[in-house]
Amino acid sequence: HLASYLAGCQQHTNIGIVHSDSAFGITSSRYAEQLLKTFASADVPVKVTTYTYNSRNAETEHIVEAISKDKPHAIMFLSSSRPTSKIIKGIWAQGNYIQDLVGSNSNCFVPGQIDNSAAHFRYTRCVPCITQTEYPIVQQYLAASATYLKGQTPNTLSLMYYINMRLLAQAFEHVIKDRKTITKDSVIAALEKIRSVDLGGFIGDFDRRTRTLYPIKVSLEEGKA
């Protein structure tokens, strides 16, 4: 979704990717770069520049300097809200305003943390909005949040974790039902059997490639940056 939006819908040809130096960050950036370059042609190449930050201290000053120098037309953030917000604020402080900014679902807090500007920020959303109470799963999450997380404002990321835990609970139920010992391998094996499960009107799935509990449908949520 992020790649098709930037290089396909918006037809950006100079794109930056920000990621951490963790194995997951590096692997994700390489995959994203490959996807972006599939939109290139002989006449219109797609330039992709990657920017890596230390996942332990989240120092981002060097990335701000590099982006300000390279001036990409759009940036894809494969990072959490804190480093993403720091980088965007740093870019704004240097007078650079990127047209399109996108991020993964862990960036759902970014729009509310950065200054207003003419740029657009979008992030992936693999669960319903917390306002979509037509989904029983959303109603259940809001009730659980009010009961157990009284000091926390309901949000998309928290809802995603709630749904993921519901899927994980199903895996535990399968292991117990099959009278197997609960181990990492037995739980993962049970998770891999979860396909297109209905969770309160929302269809969830287990991603076998990434071994993460992400549902089938992914969309882009728009926020103003």
N, C-alpha and C positions, 0 to 999 in steps of 0.2 A: 504494500500500500504506500509506504513512504517513497520507495523508489519510483513507482509508477506515477505518483503525484508530481514529484519534482522533475523527473526527466521525461515523463510521458505527457501528463496534463499541462504542466507549466512549461515544459520544453527548456528547462535550464541546461546549459552546456558546461558550466563551471561550478562544480558542487564540492563542498567540503564535508567531511565526515569526522565528527568528534567522538572519541571512544577512550576507554580506560586501557591500561596496559595489562589487564587480567586476560587469562586465556579466553574467557567468554567474550570480552570486548574485542580482542584481536580477531577471533574467528568471525564474530558478527560483522565487523568492519570489512573484512575480506569478502564476505558473502554479499553485503550491501553494495560494495564497489562493483562486483561482478554483475549484479542486477542493474545498477545504474548504467553500466557500459553496454548493456544489451539494447539500450535505446539509441546508441550511436549509429551513425551511418558514414559512408565514405566522404560525403560532403559536409556532414555536421558531426564532428567527433565530440565526445563527452569527456571533459577533463574532471578527474576526481582526485582531490587532495585529502589525505588523512592527517588528523591531529590527535596525538596521544597524550594523555595525562596520567600521572602516577595515581593509582587507585588507593594508595595508602594515605597520602596527604592531600590529594585532590588539588595540587597546585596548578593553576590555570593561566598564570600571567604570560607564559611563553606562547600559549595557544592564542591568546588575545592579540599579541604582537604579530604572530604569524598570519592570522586571519586578516588583520588590518593591512598587512603587506600584500597578501595574495589577492584580497578582495573577491572571494567567491560570490556568485550570484545568489546562492542558497546554501543552507547548512543543515545536515542531518545529525541530530544528537543521539548517539547510542549510549547515553549516560544518565545518571540519576538527576533529580531536580537541583541539588545543591551546586555541583560543578556547572551544570547547564546555565543556571541563573547567573552565576559568577561570570561566566564567559560572555553571555549576552550583555550584562551590565557593563563589562569591560569594553566590549565593542562599541556600545552606545557612547561611553565616556570618551572614546577616541574619535567620535564623530562619524563612525561607519554604521550605516543602516542597511542590513541585509534584507532583501525583498521577502524571501520565504524562509521560515525556520520550522523544522519539524522534529519530533522526538518520539521515543518509544513510550509505552504506557506508564513507565516510571516517571515521566515528565509531566504528569497531570497537574502538579502543583505550580509549575513554572509560570503560567499566565498571570497568576495572582501575586507573584513575587517580583516581577520585573516592571519597569516603568512603561507607561503607555507610549506608543509610537505608531507610525503608519504601517509598520510591518505586521505580518500575520504569523501566528504560531499555531501549529496543529500537532496533535499527538495521537498515537494509535489507541483505540479503545476496543477491547475484546469482550466487554461485558455491557449490559444495558446502562443507560444513565440512571443516576439515583432518583431522578424525577419520573422515571418510567414505572410507576407503581402498578401498571397493568400486569407486570410480571410479579407473580407471587413471591419469587426469590428476592426481589427488591423490597417488597413489604416485610419479608422475614428478616432481611439484613437490617433494615431501618429499625425494626423492633429490637433486634439483638444489640444493635449499636446503642440505642437509647438505654437499654438495660445494663450492658456491661462496659460501655465506653462513654460514660456520661460527659467526660471532658473533651471528647473528640467530635469534630464536625464530620458527618458522613461524607465520604468522597469516593471517587471512582476506583482508586487504588485499593482502598479498604474493601470495597465491594468485590473486587477481583480476588483478593485474598480469601474473603468469605466463601465465594463460589469454589475456589480451589480447595479449600478445606472440606467443603461438602463432598467434592469428588474424592478427596483423600479418605474421608470417612467411609465412603462406599467401598473403597479398596480394602480397608481394614475389615469391613463386614464380610466381604468375599473370602478373605483369608480365614477368618474365624469360622464361617459357614463350612469351608472345605476342611476344617479341622487341621490346619497347617500351623506351624510355628511362625509367629510374627517376626520376620527379619526384613532387612532392607531388600533383599532379593525377592522374597515372597510378596512384599507389598508392591514393588515395581512390576512384578509379573501380573499381579491383580490389576494394577493401573493400566497396563497395556491391553487389557481386555475391555476397558471402558471405551465404548464407541457410541457417539451420538446419544448420550444419556440426557433425559429430560429432567432439569432441575427447576421446578417451579415455573414452567413455561419457557425456560431458557435452555437451549441445546448446548451442552458442554461436551468436551472431548479431551482425550489425552494425546499430546503430540509425541509420537514415538521417536521422531528425529531429534528433538531437543530435550525430550524427557521432562517436559514441563506441562503443567495442567492448564493449558490455554484452550479456550473454546474454539469452535470452528470458525465463527464469523468475526472478522476484524474490520473496524471502520475507523475513520479519522474524525477526531473531535476538534472543533475549531475554537481557538481562544485568541484574544487580542494580546499581543506582546507589546 
